[in-house]
Amino acid sequence: MSDKIAIFGMASVFSVTHALFAVAQEARAVTNPLAYMLQPITKSQGMLKTFEQSRETFPGEVLLDMNATYLDRQIYNPATARYDHVKLRGYQDARQTGLSGADTPLVGPTIDLRPGQTVRVTLHNLFPQDSTCGIGGGSANTPHCFNGTNLHSHGLWVNPSGNGDNVLISIRPGVSFQYEYNIAVEHPAGTFWYHPHLHGSTALQVSSGMSGALIIRGDRMPTPTETGDIDRLLKQPGGSDIAERVLVLQQIQYACTDNNGDITYDCQPGQVGGIESYDQFGPGSWPASGRFTSVNGQVLGQLASAEAGSVERWRMIHAGVRDTINFEIRRKTGTTAFRTLAAADTDRWIDQNCGKDTIPYGVVAQDGLTMAQVQMRQQAILQPGYRVDALVVLPGAGDYCIIDGAAPAAASVNQEAPSRRLLGIVTAVGGHAVNGEIGTYLQDWLISAAERTMSQNVAGKVIDDLKNEMSLSSFIPHPDIDAGEVTGEQQLVFNIDVKQPGATFFEVDGKPYDPNRIDRTLPLSGVDEWTLRSDFVSHPFHIHVNPFQIIKIVDAAGNDVSALGADDDGDPQYPGLKNVWKDTLWIKNPGTDPSARYTITVRTHYQRYIGEFVLHCHILDHEDQGMMQNIRITLPDGQGGTVSGHH
Ligand SMILES: [Cu+2]
């Protein structure tokens, strides 16, 4: 711990110096978010050591303290080349509140854990009192209680009840509450994230920057009969982990008010930007705002340097509210300064300053779950809530553009091809050039990594797999769910009902959310095949606790577009998803007519945990307005659940 404190101490000294002397046009460094300080509970750790543990060391139980509080910060505004002053709801480590200068990035610290660990997260709600909390009944789907909060560990397979990953509780201003996540010893290692999930204020809080990475690190060696962690393979020749970047992609849509009291995205010097209403959200509002997606809290920052030719692990997290990100890397070929760059000019700037060809990278995990095969991609489409883990090789020294590239209209939340945005610059130095195909280079690197790292009894299998189209069969956390295992089926239809006079309704299965209604009662150990559709535009489906395996994605004409190499009218997001495990998935309808909808089949099982939790659209203002359902997992006989009612 003392090393960690020393490092952070140095960092804060540098930050202060930086703030005093920085010129506005100088790009700030994009570093990995700092990690929460974890306090080991020595008493229980000592006790646990008396038990036989299957692991070499048992990390035991740790505490962390998280403040939900207003933060005074700066965000760079490329349109004006100024740092805008903002006051936004955010997270901070209650044990490191000293790191709170105006130039501290607006991103939640990282929660860094291991399988088998229990973490007790004390969430302190330091927001001002709020008389709109506690509204229920018919008003539940009107945004409210902006100062109430709670915590969701997105993607974790943990208990959803009580002090677990419980999003059905409201932590009011002034209240502290301790969540407790018991990470099972068999929990997958991967990239997860956390954010508030109080129905009525989720979008407002997440769009303010209330999100952070939650990483589970594993070191389980695969055996001939059991799979292990890809972390164990991704080692440098010396045995240390390969370089890693956590990239929390946020869409912080702060605004100011003009002379008429209306919202404006043109904040004047002396004004303080904020997010205090839902008027800031809605179709097209993000592109219209001219804001840029931030990376770890920095807009148009300079990412830490890479070594040319070295393999890095990039953990991308879409922690935004409602706009699709299409992640691309291109060489920076031009020399034009990028710090002054209005959103409307970005497309042209990218054409003039970034190479035409994208740098391919190897996707190894989606939504934190290692895939059965490395998939080489020119781009990765991230919808809100998605995570993508990629092995990235920058093939030579120089600067590279990190771009949110254009995507087909049907691939994006706003149903229009978005104009491109620059996300930041990364510079490769030293190392060596890669002249051949990056995919082949990566494959060779993985094979030699396997030769170095894998146990004698699995090395042959892992290497044969890698030679066979970069298969990762020894590292997948979940076996396939075969048709013969399925015990039931579930249907789900998203809809936005715009036909009622005077109001719009955000619905699942024809009904807006009712906090007092259980929409689905499912038995523990059940195995269900779900059919997912949307009658009106596209929505990212997310279900808590248990992830699902994608079986097929069928377009309106009846074609399954989920196979690797399939063509979905140029939309790259579905091909390659067949048999992939995820916890959040785009349910596509390229229009507003039910006849245009896709039919998506996934399978899941409800393992270990009973209790009540939710599924919802991860366009979070849709969720806040009703596109959510309550689920109850009961005992295996379908009985013995808890009493109904929430809040
Ligand atoms: Cu939606």
Residues whose N, C-alpha, C, O or C-beta is under 5 A from the ligand:
A	BS01	CU	S538 H539 C617 I619 H622
